[in-house]
Amino acid sequence: MYLEKNLWPTKSSHQLPRTSAMASRAVSVFYGSQTGCAESIAQRIYDEALEKQLDAELHPLNEFQKSKVETRDGHFVVIVCSTTGNGDPPDNSGKFWRYVKRRTQPEDMLAKLRYTVLGLGDTNYDKFCFMGKSIEKRMRELGAQSFYEFGAADEAMGLEDSVEPWLNGLWEAFDKANGVIEATADVVTSVSDIKESTANRGNATNSLTTEKTSSTSTTVNTPYILDNLISYEKMFGPLDTPTEVPEDLPRLQHSLLSVHFLGDEERQKPIHTSTTDEDDKEISSTNPFMASLIGAEYLTAPHAERKVLRLDIDVSGSGIQYVPGDSIGIKCPNRTEDVDALLARLGVSGDEVFSAEPVAATNGRAAKRKNTSIHFPTPCSVRDVFLHYVDILSSPKKAAVRALATYCTDEEERARMLLLSSKTGADKYTEFITEQHLNFAEILHFFPSCKPPLDHLLTLIPQLMPRYYSIATSPLVDPTRLSVAFTVVEYAVGEQRLRRRGLCTNWLNKICQPLIGASVAASITIKIPIFLRGTQDFHLPENSQSPMVLIGPGTGVAPFMGFLQHRYYEAKDASVTRGDAYLFFGCRRQSEDWLFKEQMQEYASNGTLRQLFTAFSRDQDEKHYVQHDLRDNVELVADILLGSDGYVFVCGDGMAMAKDVHAALVGILTERAGLSQEDAELKLRELGTQHRYVRDIW
């Protein structure tokens, strides 16, 4: 599945033109964001609107109906939306999409609006910018008038390269639509602006600590910093002269929150447990169900290079009703040791309790109503907010580094952070932060004089997002139980081969150890917060007689085990005729990581699978993958693709495997059907539109 990257950096390379008093001054910016990138871009547009002294509002798309923008004549709307899953809307835009796509809506429902849409996506996925394109089309169908061309930003090509040209033309189009033509004047963020900002922020009333750091102090808390991390000095030194502050800095992203620490008396008041106004009875990402782990098993051999873990989960009492192809979201906490290190670095007790509310934005003329969503309960303890709600292990984007620099009391540290955030320092940012996968906790340890207040730090750190895992079972066996399978993620980065670990998979691996190898149910109760994430079209064909090809190497085979289990149990009904199913599975070595081996062989022997194809890439000198097995079975695959009711499903790695499989399918169509490569691509696109060539890739 495509997942957008977090926290889009802002830019301030020119002074935005101000609209005249005669022009429409109202614009609403909406975002649909799964991991924070679309929201960050929307925040930038909103900030620029305020800079133009517009009456601007910022909302998640799910607040579209509540905002009543469709009743405002001549109102401007800017929508930034990513695509997640297999062409699905992000969690904070699903309600909006259900609302506008109703066929009963009047054709002029949005006729008063003028709009533009920026879609975020990745051309590695077959439904590139699907939600952005769908929203743009539906806005037109409901009578809204476009004032600026649709933008499609491609993660595969680099979002910055895609987004910047679109953003650079946005306000010119806005002014033309208003009949306003004004020239722009180039300006830069000056050093004096930076110093003024630093001085202003130094007076923050919600500072995490009042301790002053000496300007000569550059001590790093070495026990926390991983051994193989390279410091700024070591990477770019020797540094004999002061770092020069560049002029091409991004715009300073101000705090969007107001924080108040509670006294003992205030702490006695009830603490809110939800950040949403939705029905608390509905299981969702903001109101997950605490499900019990009832079984765990490694699907790989003890000596395998990678661990793949299967978890069995009891969902009794949740009301969750799933079908094969659906996924569950799991909300995992940050690691306690990382939270402790961050609290120690900031010099604050995790027991401190604070309340937070959005800052009332100003547009230079008057205070506007509060527009920022808060992703954590309030009041909340400092430990809880860092443990459960913000992604302290994410890498700070340039805009965040720019903002953090203003809180450095050491001038050299401040200059270095500003350089990292600038265009001039792009190579240094890549080498120091991106290639080392530096996170917020680590970069604060590398710059010990940086003392950000809680309000701004919580503005800069993205929301801690759930992780999604495909369900590997069928509800026909037991609707109150489901299983998932995943690789316990460990990898090395950079020349130093720095070891990094996936947050959620390692947490699950750790807490389920009492269940590993247990012949009876463990006495300990292990619960995890989960919710259901349905799929639009990655599910079994409605007609059980439809033949299908399933292509799922590695853990990509997990949903197909649910498909096959479902078909096996359906066939127990004498009235159900089962169509042929062909599974193409691949892994590194037959003896190490053949996942679900016994189940696959059983399905092959009992007829659930017409044929099982396995590719073990490292069991011979020449590597062999699933795409090779596809090419070796041209006639079979072509018949499924060209038949009137055949289906092809692909699940797994989107960067390499999915591209190679797609190329193999194109080759099969050119060879078997005599199509040109262009026509073969069109045929696969047609099958995708018919939901007969479906991919769930990440």
PyMOL commands that set and color helices and strands:
alter all, ss='L'
color gray80, all
select helices_A, chain A and resi 37-51+61-67+69-71+91-100+130-141+155-157+159-177+191-201+232-236+264-267+336-346+382-389+398-405+411-421+426-434+440-446+454-460+503-511+513-515+554-570+590-593+597-605+626-632+634-642+657-673+677-689
alter helices_A, ss='H'
color red, helices_A
select strands_A, chain A and resi 26-32+55-60+75-82+113-121+145-146+151-154+257-261+289-298+308-314+327-330+353-358+380-381+467-470+481-487+490-493+498-501+527-533+548-551+581-587+611-616+647-652+693-697
alter strands_A, ss='S'
color yellow, strands_A
deselect
rebuild
show_as cartoon
